[in-house]
Amino acid sequence: MRTILFALLSFVTFWVAPVSVTAKPVQPEIGKGWQEAVVHVADPAPWVAFFTEDAGWKVASRGRIDPTILKSWNLAPTVTGTEVLLMNEGDSKGWIRLVTLKGIASEPIRPAAQAWDPGGWFSLMTRSRDATNVYNKAIARGWTAYNSPQEFSFGGVQLRNVVIRGPDGVNVSIYERLVPKLEGWETIKGISRVFNVMTMVKDFEAERAFFQEGLGFGAWFIGNYEDTIPVATNFGLPVNLSTHIPRRSGILWESQSEDGRVELMRFVGLEGVDHAPRANFTNRGIVALRLPVANLDAWVSKVRAKGIEVSTIGQPSRLAPYGRVKTAWVQSPNGGIVEAFEVLP
């Protein structure tokens, strides 16, 4: 009887335990862009394996998603969820939170998408000192890419890049700096923390205005990139079109930092399939960027004053490793969700 009682108590404890356990609540850096990317997946196992075995990351925590967070995402009370927080050891941001939902039908936000198809978040952007090696490991897992690693020059820097295509329509972009060699970033083992997230857009100016005029981001770069000779590209653009299709890009930041950036891109002259209508927490893919703020109420008021709709329920929730938080989220014209959060005392 004692054994049975112990087993029952253990079972109950497991299911009512906090979302995750952390020794001390973490206060993220405010004003330096987003802190983590929320990625909805059908099964976290393939992603955990890739990041821990090939990318050199670690699992920071696992647990249930606080029902209040699910409520804030406008999901039904019957929906439950679990999460796995991944981080590159030694980095205090640029994390990935894998979420899996039960009790709701879902589909990929960007199913079978071409690179030039707009809608939702396109890729998690990272750095590496050997992009080809990581690419080969991903291919050995049965994953694919938009192209094999390609070399090009941007902003006076010679780069090698590959965009890996994993499950659930989630892409991981890996940049290797060839000349000059990458300095710093000592925490890289396979690939770095996520420093930027790209979105392919239908209306470049509307998306730019949302982030700059609406959320107060600045611009590190806005301009066009076009190849001077026909070449294979990292996005799989047909070789004969590489000199005719400019890639209009906007690299935006909350402040002058290498981290927490957002990159807008449009293939000028190509009209793809718009996946924005599927961009929501219900569906799978890169669903949101979490942005830490000092005062959520002030942030909400400021954003609403810009004419942007804000979704918030005003109830605190628990989010590891930060502890108690308040959240609110907005959605760009292209479907990209930005979820602001304030860490409470």
Residue frames relative to the residue before (quaternion, step in Angstrom):
aa qw qx qy qz dx dy dz
M 1.0000 0.0000 0.0000 0.0000 0.00 0.00 0.00
R 0.6450 0.5240 -0.3265 0.4503 3.57 0.97 -0.88
T 0.6414 0.5293 -0.3199 0.4540 3.57 1.02 -0.83
I 0.6551 0.5098 -0.3057 0.4664 3.56 0.99 -0.90
L 0.6517 0.5179 -0.3127 0.4574 3.57 0.97 -0.91
F 0.6437 0.5220 -0.3216 0.4579 3.57 0.98 -0.86
A 0.6501 0.5203 -0.3133 0.4565 3.57 0.98 -0.87
L 0.6558 0.5098 -0.3120 0.4611 3.57 0.98 -0.86
L 0.6549 0.5090 -0.3112 0.4638 3.55 0.96 -0.88
S 0.6400 0.5239 -0.3247 0.4587 3.57 1.01 -0.79
F 0.6373 0.5319 -0.3189 0.4574 3.56 1.03 -0.86
V 0.6704 0.4940 -0.2950 0.4685 3.56 0.91 -0.97
T 0.6436 0.5319 -0.3242 0.4448 3.57 0.95 -0.88
F 0.6367 0.5401 -0.3316 0.4392 3.56 1.00 -0.85
W 0.7558 0.4236 -0.2273 0.4446 3.56 0.82 -0.97
V 0.7256 0.3733 -0.2679 0.5122 3.61 1.16 -0.31
A 0.3913 0.7317 -0.4745 0.2940 3.55 1.28 0.13
P 0.6216 -0.5274 0.4044 0.4148 3.59 -1.19 0.43
V 0.7053 -0.4584 0.3298 0.4286 3.52 -1.29 0.39
S 0.7678 -0.1581 0.1212 0.6090 3.55 1.00 -0.78
V 0.3606 -0.7219 0.5480 0.2202 3.55 -1.23 0.36
T 0.0515 0.7848 -0.6153 0.0541 3.55 -0.89 0.90
A 0.5528 -0.6444 0.4145 0.3277 3.56 -1.01 0.82
K 0.8015 -0.0099 0.0545 0.5955 3.56 0.96 -0.82
P 0.5047 -0.6557 0.4549 0.3293 3.62 -0.82 0.91
V 0.3460 -0.7415 0.5466 0.1781 3.54 -1.02 0.87
Q 0.2058 -0.7502 0.6163 0.1228 3.56 -0.97 0.90
P 0.2844 -0.7842 0.5215 0.1797 3.63 -0.37 1.14
E 0.5727 -0.5797 0.4552 0.3587 3.55 -1.26 0.44
I 0.2409 -0.7936 0.5493 0.1022 3.56 -0.76 1.09
G 0.7806 0.3408 -0.2564 0.4569 3.55 -1.06 0.78
K 0.6668 0.4767 -0.2924 0.4925 3.58 1.31 0.11
G 0.7166 -0.4494 0.2540 0.4691 3.57 1.09 0.66
W 0.7532 -0.4018 0.2778 0.4405 3.53 -1.33 -0.11
Q 0.4575 -0.7111 0.4894 0.2132 3.53 -1.24 0.68
E 0.8087 -0.0441 0.0893 0.5798 3.57 0.92 -0.92
A 0.3519 -0.6984 0.5802 0.2275 3.53 -1.31 0.42
V 0.2698 -0.7428 0.5940 0.1507 3.56 -0.97 0.94
V 0.0443 -0.8151 0.5758 -0.0458 3.56 -0.61 1.21
H 0.2320 -0.7812 0.5700 0.1051 3.58 -0.56 1.20
V 0.0176 0.8119 -0.5792 0.0709 3.58 -0.64 1.17
A 0.5412 -0.6095 0.4679 0.3416 3.56 -1.19 0.53
D 0.7853 0.0206 0.0379 0.6176 3.57 1.05 -0.85
P 0.3404 -0.7757 0.4893 0.2074 3.62 -0.55 1.07
A 0.5079 0.7092 -0.4079 0.2696 3.60 1.14 -0.57
P 0.6838 0.4719 -0.3284 0.4493 3.67 0.75 -0.82
W 0.6612 0.5024 -0.3041 0.4668 3.57 1.05 -0.74
V 0.6242 0.5206 -0.3367 0.4754 3.58 1.01 -0.78
A 0.6548 0.5160 -0.3145 0.4540 3.58 0.93 -0.88
F 0.6652 0.5024 -0.3138 0.4546 3.60 0.86 -0.90
F 0.7328 0.4424 -0.2618 0.4459 3.57 0.74 -1.01
T 0.7189 0.4327 -0.2750 0.4694 3.62 0.93 -0.73
E 0.7470 0.4056 -0.2241 0.4766 3.60 1.00 -0.75
D 0.7855 0.3234 -0.1612 0.5024 3.60 0.96 -0.82
A 0.7545 0.4014 -0.2070 0.4762 3.58 1.00 -0.82
G 0.4648 -0.7108 0.4247 0.3137 3.60 1.23 -0.30
W 0.4576 0.6832 -0.4474 0.3517 3.58 1.25 0.36
K 0.2919 -0.7304 0.5777 0.2180 3.56 -1.33 -0.15
V 0.4748 -0.6058 0.5456 0.3314 3.53 -1.34 0.33
A 0.2506 -0.7942 0.5397 0.1230 3.58 -0.61 1.14
S 0.7882 -0.1344 0.1042 0.5915 3.60 1.06 -0.70
R 0.1278 -0.7411 0.6522 0.0947 3.50 -1.37 0.41
G 0.3198 0.7648 -0.5318 0.1731 3.57 -1.12 0.46
R 0.6546 -0.4797 0.3988 0.4271 3.50 -1.35 -0.22
I 0.4510 -0.6412 0.5400 0.3064 3.53 -1.22 0.50
D 0.5196 -0.6336 0.4756 0.3199 3.56 -0.90 0.95
P 0.5040 -0.6721 0.4481 0.3057 3.64 -0.78 0.96
T 0.5981 0.5652 -0.3688 0.4321 3.60 1.11 -0.55
I 0.6195 0.5223 -0.3432 0.4750 3.58 1.08 -0.65
L 0.6446 0.5118 -0.3204 0.4689 3.57 0.97 -0.84
K 0.6274 0.5257 -0.3274 0.4721 3.57 1.06 -0.75
S 0.6608 0.5120 -0.3104 0.4526 3.57 0.97 -0.83
W 0.6500 0.4918 -0.3073 0.4911 3.57 1.24 -0.42
N 0.4766 -0.6963 0.4081 0.3485 3.59 1.34 0.16
L 0.4047 0.6923 -0.4888 0.3434 3.57 1.07 0.79
A 0.6038 -0.5857 0.4071 0.3557 3.57 -1.16 0.62
P 0.6203 -0.5711 0.3869 0.3734 3.62 -1.14 0.58
T 0.6331 0.5491 -0.3290 0.4352 3.60 1.18 -0.47
V 0.5757 0.5916 -0.3792 0.4181 3.60 1.23 -0.26
T 0.0683 -0.7723 0.6308 0.0315 3.57 -1.00 0.88
G 0.0838 -0.8233 0.5605 0.0333 3.54 -1.19 0.38
T 0.1956 -0.7375 0.6312 0.1392 3.52 -1.31 0.44
E 0.1494 -0.8017 0.5748 0.0674 3.55 -1.21 0.46
V 0.1451 -0.7376 0.6522 0.0980 3.52 -1.32 0.50
L 0.1971 -0.7828 0.5812 0.1029 3.57 -0.70 1.08
L 0.1167 -0.7920 0.5988 0.0235 3.56 -0.74 1.15
M 0.0664 0.7918 -0.6060 0.0383 3.56 -1.03 0.76
N 0.4498 -0.6264 0.5552 0.3115 3.51 -1.24 0.53
E 0.4679 -0.7224 0.4257 0.2792 3.56 -0.49 1.20
G 0.7645 0.3160 -0.2733 0.4909 3.53 -0.87 1.05
D 0.6788 0.4478 -0.2852 0.5073 3.58 1.29 -0.17
S 0.3257 -0.7839 0.5067 0.1507 3.56 -0.84 1.03
K 0.7706 0.1774 -0.1398 0.5959 3.60 1.25 0.18
G 0.6508 0.5008 -0.3786 0.4269 3.55 -1.30 -0.03
W 0.3514 0.7610 -0.4678 0.2804 3.55 1.21 0.64
I 0.2779 -0.7172 0.6095 0.1920 3.53 -1.40 0.20
R 0.1226 -0.7771 0.6148 0.0561 3.57 -0.84 1.02
L 0.2082 -0.7752 0.5894 0.0917 3.56 -0.52 1.24
V 0.0396 -0.7928 0.6081 0.0101 3.59 -0.79 0.98
T 0.0942 -0.7671 0.6335 0.0368 3.54 -1.14 0.79
L 0.1763 -0.8128 0.5525 0.0546 3.56 -0.72 1.10
K 0.1609 -0.7606 0.6239 0.0792 3.54 -1.17 0.76
G 0.7560 0.3822 -0.2781 0.4527 3.55 -1.14 0.66
I 0.7325 0.3163 -0.2199 0.5613 3.55 1.23 0.37
A 0.4412 -0.6741 0.5208 0.2823 3.57 -1.05 0.73
S 0.0126 0.8034 -0.5947 0.0275 3.56 -0.97 0.82
E 0.0976 -0.7558 0.6444 0.0634 3.52 -1.32 0.40
P 0.6204 -0.5318 0.3870 0.4271 3.61 -1.14 0.30
I 0.5071 -0.6302 0.4953 0.3167 3.55 -1.11 0.72
R 0.7954 0.1640 -0.0583 0.5805 3.56 1.01 -0.88
P 0.0190 0.8343 -0.5505 0.0255 3.63 0.46 1.13
A 0.8558 -0.0070 -0.0182 0.5169 3.58 -0.91 0.97
A 0.2948 0.8082 -0.4715 0.1937 3.59 1.15 0.57
Q 0.3792 -0.6512 0.6047 0.2578 3.50 -1.25 0.60
A 0.6576 -0.5294 0.3482 0.4074 3.58 -1.16 0.50
W 0.7228 0.4515 -0.2530 0.4579 3.60 0.99 -0.78
D 0.4732 0.6476 -0.4603 0.3806 3.61 1.23 0.09
P 0.3288 -0.7585 0.5227 0.2082 3.64 -0.73 0.95
G 0.5932 0.6154 -0.4217 0.3027 3.54 -1.34 0.14
G 0.8393 0.0845 -0.1007 0.5276 3.56 -0.76 1.10
W 0.6325 -0.4987 0.4187 0.4194 3.54 -1.36 -0.16
F 0.3732 -0.7737 0.4817 0.1733 3.57 -0.89 0.98
S 0.8327 -0.1146 0.1269 0.5267 3.61 0.66 -1.02
L 0.3971 -0.6407 0.6067 0.2524 3.49 -1.41 0.50
M 0.1931 -0.8279 0.5216 0.0719 3.58 -0.53 1.17
T 0.0222 -0.8110 0.5799 -0.0742 3.55 -0.77 1.16
R 0.3654 -0.6903 0.5698 0.2556 3.54 -1.37 0.10
S 0.0239 -0.7802 0.6247 0.0203 3.55 -1.27 0.42
R 0.3927 -0.6818 0.5519 0.2763 3.53 -1.28 0.29
D 0.7715 0.1354 -0.1165 0.6107 3.57 1.32 0.00
A 0.1341 -0.8397 0.5236 0.0518 3.56 0.34 1.27
T 0.6301 0.5514 -0.3412 0.4272 3.59 1.02 -0.75
N 0.6321 0.5367 -0.3300 0.4511 3.58 1.00 -0.77
V 0.6726 0.4725 -0.2988 0.4849 3.59 0.91 -0.88
Y 0.6082 0.5509 -0.3389 0.4602 3.58 1.05 -0.77
N 0.6660 0.5061 -0.3060 0.4546 3.60 0.87 -0.93
K 0.6439 0.5123 -0.3229 0.4677 3.58 1.03 -0.74
A 0.6454 0.5101 -0.3217 0.4687 3.59 0.99 -0.78
I 0.6426 0.5137 -0.3201 0.4699 3.58 0.98 -0.84
A 0.6347 0.5315 -0.3276 0.4554 3.59 1.03 -0.76
R 0.6366 0.5105 -0.3213 0.4805 3.60 1.20 -0.44
G 0.5622 -0.5979 0.3935 0.4143 3.57 1.24 -0.20
W 0.4755 0.6493 -0.4513 0.3856 3.57 1.27 0.22
T 0.3192 -0.7377 0.5603 0.2000 3.58 -1.27 0.17
A 0.2355 -0.7415 0.6017 0.1807 3.57 -1.32 -0.21
Y 0.6061 -0.5496 0.4180 0.3948 3.57 -1.25 0.28
N 0.7563 -0.1146 0.0638 0.6410 3.55 1.27 -0.49
S 0.5865 -0.5047 0.4547 0.4412 3.57 -1.25 0.08
P 0.6953 -0.4626 0.3068 0.4565 3.65 -1.15 0.30
Q 0.1149 -0.8054 0.5814 0.0081 3.55 -0.84 1.09
E 0.3021 -0.7523 0.5607 0.1684 3.56 -1.13 0.70
F 0.1336 0.7683 -0.6167 0.1070 3.55 -1.09 0.80
S 0.4031 -0.6958 0.5410 0.2465 3.56 -1.31 0.24
F 0.0709 0.7811 -0.6168 0.0668 3.56 -0.98 0.90
G 0.8525 0.0260 -0.0468 0.5200 3.56 -0.77 1.03
G 0.6961 -0.4812 0.2737 0.4571 3.57 1.07 0.71
V 0.6411 0.4902 -0.3190 0.4970 3.58 1.29 0.16
Q 0.3135 -0.7272 0.5794 0.1930 3.57 -0.96 0.91
L 0.0627 -0.8334 0.5474 -0.0418 3.55 -0.65 1.18
R 0.1706 -0.6993 0.6728 0.1709 3.49 -1.40 0.33
N 0.0211 0.8216 -0.5663 0.0624 3.60 -0.77 1.01
V 0.0091 0.7553 -0.6552 -0.0128 3.50 -1.23 0.65
V 0.2246 -0.7567 0.6007 0.1270 3.57 -1.05 0.81
I 0.2052 -0.8065 0.5494 0.0751 3.55 -0.30 1.33
R 0.2375 -0.7652 0.5871 0.1158 3.56 -1.01 0.88
G 0.0952 -0.8143 0.5725 0.0117 3.55 -0.47 1.26
P 0.7453 -0.3597 0.2809 0.4860 3.59 -1.25 -0.28
D 0.8202 0.3157 -0.2103 0.4283 3.55 -1.36 0.29
G 0.5889 -0.6024 0.3687 0.3929 3.59 1.17 0.40
V 0.4783 0.6606 -0.4350 0.3815 3.58 1.22 0.48
N 0.1513 -0.7968 0.5826 0.0533 3.57 -0.85 1.01
V 0.1569 -0.7547 0.6308 0.0888 3.55 -1.15 0.76
S 0.1765 -0.7921 0.5807 0.0653 3.56 -0.59 1.19
I 0.1131 -0.8127 0.5715 0.0088 3.57 -0.75 1.10
Y 0.1196 -0.8034 0.5829 0.0203 3.56 -0.66 1.18
E 0.0765 -0.7602 0.6441 0.0374 3.54 -1.02 0.91
R 0.2807 -0.7603 0.5621 0.1650 3.56 -0.71 1.06
L 0.2399 -0.8006 0.5396 0.1015 3.56 -0.68 1.16
V 0.7803 -0.0766 0.0920 0.6139 3.59 0.89 -1.00
P 0.4946 -0.3543 -0.7673 0.2025 1.56 -1.17 2.19
K 0.6282 -0.5501 0.3909 0.3872 3.56 -1.20 0.47
L 0.5777 -0.6024 0.4341 0.3391 3.53 -1.16 0.69
E 0.1598 -0.7723 0.6094 0.0819 3.56 -0.93 0.95
G 0.7564 0.3045 -0.2632 0.5156 3.56 -1.08 0.69
W 0.6461 0.5392 -0.3749 0.3890 3.55 -1.13 -0.67
E 0.1253 0.8534 -0.4944 0.1073 3.56 1.01 0.89
T 0.6164 0.5784 -0.3488 0.4048 3.59 1.19 -0.39
I 0.4916 0.6689 -0.4409 0.3415 3.61 1.22 -0.16
K 0.0818 -0.7621 0.6408 0.0432 3.52 -0.99 0.98
G 0.7739 0.0674 -0.0402 0.6285 3.56 0.91 -0.92
I 0.7498 -0.1320 0.0972 0.6411 3.53 0.79 -1.13
S 0.5704 -0.6365 0.4203 0.3047 3.53 -1.20 0.64
R 0.6825 -0.3618 0.4012 0.4922 3.49 -1.38 -0.26
V 0.5326 -0.5844 0.4864 0.3719 3.57 -1.25 0.32
F 0.1306 -0.8299 0.5400 0.0502 3.59 -0.59 1.09
N 0.7857 0.1376 -0.0350 0.6021 3.57 1.24 -0.42
V 0.1164 -0.7633 0.6278 0.0981 3.58 -1.17 0.52
M 0.2654 -0.7945 0.5344 0.1128 3.55 -0.80 1.08
T 0.0767 -0.7619 0.6406 0.0569 3.52 -1.24 0.62
M 0.3034 -0.7219 0.5941 0.1838 3.56 -0.99 0.90
V 0.1438 -0.8557 0.4968 0.0174 3.57 -0.55 1.15
K 0.4444 -0.6661 0.5396 0.2602 3.52 -1.28 0.56
D 0.7803 0.1468 -0.0527 0.6056 3.57 1.00 -0.91
F 0.3056 -0.8023 0.4847 0.1672 3.56 -0.06 1.32
E 0.7011 0.4842 -0.2872 0.4376 3.58 0.78 -0.98
A 0.6314 0.5249 -0.3414 0.4575 3.60 1.01 -0.72
E 0.6721 0.4839 -0.2962 0.4758 3.59 0.97 -0.83
R 0.6303 0.5284 -0.3308 0.4626 3.57 0.98 -0.82
A 0.6702 0.5011 -0.2980 0.4593 3.59 0.90 -0.92
F 0.6018 0.5635 -0.3598 0.4369 3.59 1.02 -0.74
F 0.7460 0.4019 -0.2296 0.4788 3.57 0.80 -0.97
Q 0.7322 0.4260 -0.2583 0.4644 3.60 0.89 -0.81
E 0.7564 0.3400 -0.2122 0.5169 3.59 0.65 -1.03
G 0.7098 0.4811 -0.2626 0.4425 3.59 1.01 -0.79
L 0.8156 0.2363 -0.1022 0.5182 3.57 0.70 -1.10
G 0.5241 -0.6927 0.3840 0.3130 3.58 1.24 0.00
F 0.3774 0.7181 -0.5009 0.3017 3.60 1.15 0.45
G 0.3453 -0.6971 0.5836 0.2331 3.52 -1.28 0.47
A 0.4274 -0.6946 0.5169 0.2603 3.57 -1.31 0.01
W 0.2787 -0.7348 0.5976 0.1592 3.55 -0.91 0.97
F 0.7948 -0.0617 0.0682 0.5999 3.56 1.07 -0.77
I 0.0830 0.7389 -0.6684 0.0222 3.55 -1.12 0.76
G 0.4111 0.6979 -0.5011 0.3045 3.56 -0.66 1.08
N 0.5390 -0.6176 0.4748 0.3205 3.54 -1.35 -0.08
Y 0.1447 -0.7439 0.6436 0.1069 3.53 -1.24 0.61
E 0.0880 0.7883 -0.6018 0.0933 3.56 -0.85 0.99
D 0.4449 -0.6970 0.4932 0.2703 3.57 -0.87 0.92
T 0.4168 -0.7223 0.5012 0.2310 3.57 -1.08 0.75
I 0.7562 0.1623 -0.1274 0.6210 3.58 1.26 -0.37
P 0.5978 -0.5728 0.4006 0.3924 3.63 -1.08 0.53
V 0.1140 0.7926 -0.5848 0.1294 3.57 -0.70 1.12
A 0.5326 -0.5450 0.5198 0.3862 3.51 -1.35 0.24
T 0.2113 -0.7998 0.5529 0.0998 3.58 -0.98 0.80
N 0.6372 -0.5489 0.3926 0.3723 3.54 -1.27 0.43
F 0.7031 0.4488 -0.2662 0.4831 3.60 1.18 -0.44
G 0.5332 -0.6609 0.3982 0.3467 3.60 1.24 0.10
L 0.2981 0.7472 -0.5305 0.2673 3.57 1.17 0.50
P 0.5480 -0.6125 0.4350 0.3678 3.66 -0.86 0.81
V 0.5846 -0.6307 0.3847 0.3355 3.56 -0.89 1.00
N 0.7025 0.4856 -0.2841 0.4358 3.59 0.87 -0.91
L 0.6719 0.4708 -0.3026 0.4851 3.59 1.27 -0.19
S 0.4826 0.7188 -0.4208 0.2708 3.60 1.21 -0.35
T 0.7103 0.4271 -0.2639 0.4934 3.60 1.11 -0.56
H 0.7071 0.4646 -0.2491 0.4713 3.58 1.27 -0.17
I 0.7191 0.3961 -0.2294 0.5229 3.59 1.23 -0.38
P 0.2268 -0.7769 0.5704 0.1399 3.62 -0.26 1.18
R 0.2599 -0.7143 0.6228 0.1855 3.55 -1.17 0.67
R 0.1841 -0.7865 0.5825 0.0900 3.57 -0.37 1.25
S 0.0436 -0.8310 0.5521 -0.0520 3.54 -0.68 1.15
G 0.0474 -0.7656 0.6404 0.0379 3.53 -1.20 0.66
I 0.1125 -0.7876 0.6047 0.0370 3.58 -0.55 1.17
L 0.0643 -0.8403 0.5362 -0.0470 3.54 -0.35 1.32
W 0.0498 -0.7952 0.6041 0.0131 3.55 -1.15 0.68
E 0.5291 -0.6126 0.4753 0.3449 3.55 -1.21 0.51
S 0.7524 -0.0731 0.0334 0.6538 3.55 1.17 -0.66
Q 0.6799 -0.5104 0.3266 0.4129 3.57 -1.23 0.23
S 0.3416 0.7179 -0.5189 0.3141 3.53 0.11 1.35
E 0.5135 -0.6338 0.4772 0.3270 3.57 -1.15 0.55
D 0.7110 0.4534 -0.2424 0.4798 3.57 1.21 -0.48
G 0.8087 0.3436 -0.2104 0.4287 3.52 -1.36 0.20
R 0.3955 0.7415 -0.4555 0.2938 3.56 1.16 0.58
V 0.2130 -0.7161 0.6455 0.1587 3.51 -1.41 0.26
E 0.1007 -0.8057 0.5820 0.0433 3.59 -0.87 0.91
L 0.2102 -0.7641 0.6026 0.0937 3.54 -0.83 1.09
M 0.0392 0.7989 -0.6000 0.0140 3.58 -1.04 0.71
R 0.0143 -0.7686 0.6395 0.0059 3.51 -1.17 0.74
F 0.3202 -0.7120 0.5934 0.1958 3.55 -0.96 0.92
V 0.2711 -0.8080 0.5038 0.1410 3.56 -0.06 1.34
G 0.7770 0.2966 -0.2410 0.5002 3.56 -0.67 1.13
L 0.6895 0.3882 -0.2776 0.5448 3.58 1.28 -0.14
E 0.1337 -0.7787 0.6093 0.0668 3.57 -0.90 0.92
G 0.1111 -0.8275 0.5497 0.0260 3.56 -0.34 1.25
V 0.6627 -0.4573 0.4005 0.4375 3.53 -1.37 -0.24
D 0.3406 -0.7594 0.5229 0.1840 3.59 -0.77 1.05
H 0.1616 -0.8189 0.5486 0.0486 3.57 -0.58 1.21
A 0.3626 0.7769 -0.4589 0.2333 3.60 1.29 0.02
P 0.6325 0.5516 -0.3693 0.3991 3.67 0.89 -0.68
R 0.6922 0.4568 -0.2869 0.4794 3.62 1.17 -0.44
A 0.5267 0.6618 -0.4021 0.3506 3.59 1.25 -0.14
N 0.4151 0.6580 -0.5370 0.3260 3.56 -0.20 1.33
F 0.7015 -0.4874 0.3156 0.4131 3.57 -1.27 0.27
T 0.5660 0.6142 -0.3787 0.3988 3.59 1.16 -0.51
N 0.7715 0.3925 -0.1832 0.4661 3.56 0.89 -0.95
R 0.5524 -0.6644 0.4272 0.2663 3.52 -1.27 0.57
G 0.4947 0.6044 -0.5131 0.3558 3.50 -1.14 0.80
I 0.6632 -0.3992 0.3796 0.5067 3.56 -1.24 -0.46
V 0.1178 -0.8625 0.4900 0.0456 3.58 -0.15 1.23
A 0.8378 -0.0169 0.0609 0.5424 3.62 0.93 -0.74
L 0.2661 -0.6879 0.6440 0.2033 3.50 -1.41 0.36
R 0.2653 -0.7715 0.5592 0.1475 3.58 -0.84 0.97
L 0.1446 -0.8129 0.5642 -0.0022 3.51 -0.65 1.28
P 0.2837 -0.7690 0.5419 0.1860 3.64 -0.55 1.06
V 0.0475 -0.7848 0.6179 0.0045 3.56 -1.03 0.86
A 0.5514 -0.6331 0.4364 0.3236 3.56 -1.18 0.58
N 0.7962 0.0587 0.0153 0.6020 3.57 1.02 -0.83
L 0.3227 -0.7938 0.4828 0.1807 3.56 -0.21 1.28
D 0.6427 0.5335 -0.3383 0.4334 3.60 0.90 -0.85
A 0.6589 0.4960 -0.3057 0.4759 3.57 0.97 -0.85
W 0.6341 0.5298 -0.3253 0.4598 3.58 1.02 -0.81
V 0.6480 0.5194 -0.3115 0.4619 3.58 0.95 -0.91
S 0.6639 0.5062 -0.3063 0.4574 3.58 0.89 -0.92
K 0.6592 0.5181 -0.3037 0.4526 3.56 0.94 -0.89
V 0.6894 0.4761 -0.2830 0.4669 3.58 0.91 -0.92
R 0.6452 0.5159 -0.3242 0.4610 3.58 0.98 -0.80
A 0.6177 0.5545 -0.3412 0.4411 3.57 1.09 -0.68
K 0.6516 0.4886 -0.3038 0.4943 3.56 1.27 -0.37
G 0.5757 -0.6262 0.3600 0.3833 3.57 1.28 0.13
I 0.5080 0.6389 -0.4200 0.3965 3.58 1.25 0.37
E 0.4203 -0.6996 0.5210 0.2501 3.57 -0.90 0.92
V 0.1247 -0.7923 0.5962 0.0352 3.57 -0.89 0.99
S 0.2081 -0.7644 0.5994 0.1143 3.56 -0.97 0.91
T 0.2267 0.7603 -0.5795 0.1865 3.58 -0.70 1.11
I 0.2710 -0.7721 0.5527 0.1580 3.57 -1.09 0.71
G 0.4510 -0.7424 0.4133 0.2730 3.58 1.26 -0.08
Q 0.5990 0.5481 -0.3709 0.4508 3.59 1.24 0.19
P 0.4373 -0.6831 0.5059 0.2936 3.61 -0.94 0.77
S 0.1130 -0.7667 0.6285 0.0664 3.53 -1.25 0.51
R 0.4366 -0.6658 0.5251 0.3006 3.55 -1.30 0.05
L 0.0209 0.7906 -0.6071 0.0772 3.53 -0.90 1.03
A 0.2764 -0.7763 0.5456 0.1530 3.57 -0.46 1.19
P 0.6425 -0.2039 -0.7344 -0.0797 1.57 -2.02 1.50
Y 0.4264 0.7504 -0.4252 0.2725 3.59 1.22 0.35
G 0.4594 -0.6593 0.4695 0.3659 3.59 1.14 -0.55
R 0.7912 -0.2340 0.2024 0.5276 3.58 -0.95 -0.88
V 0.0048 0.8043 -0.5922 0.0483 3.56 -0.90 0.99
K 0.2402 -0.6842 0.6529 0.2187 3.52 -1.41 0.23
T 0.1125 -0.8241 0.5545 0.0273 3.57 -0.94 0.85
A 0.0290 0.7441 -0.6673 -0.0100 3.52 -1.36 0.36
W 0.0935 -0.8291 0.5488 0.0516 3.56 -1.01 0.63
V 0.1923 -0.7474 0.6293 0.0915 3.49 -1.33 0.60
Q 0.2246 -0.7722 0.5799 0.1305 3.55 -1.25 0.40
S 0.4294 -0.7215 0.4920 0.2301 3.54 -0.86 1.03
P 0.6761 -0.4769 0.3555 0.4349 3.61 -1.23 0.23
N 0.6921 0.4739 -0.2594 0.4787 3.57 1.19 -0.61
G 0.6158 -0.5863 0.3288 0.4110 3.58 1.31 0.02
G 0.5045 0.6585 -0.4298 0.3565 3.60 1.23 -0.04
I 0.2460 -0.7806 0.5609 0.1251 3.57 -0.74 1.08
V 0.0861 -0.7446 0.6602 0.0476 3.55 -1.09 0.86
E 0.1173 -0.8047 0.5817 0.0208 3.56 -0.62 1.18
A 0.2115 -0.7831 0.5759 0.1022 3.56 -0.50 1.21
F 0.0028 0.8022 -0.5970 -0.0065 3.57 -1.09 0.65
E 0.2121 -0.7460 0.6226 0.1044 3.50 -1.20 0.77
V 0.3358 -0.7236 0.5675 0.2040 3.56 -0.86 0.97
L 0.2808 -0.7865 0.5349 0.1282 3.57 -0.72 1.13
P 0.6038 -0.5619 0.4120 0.3873 3.60 -1.17 0.51
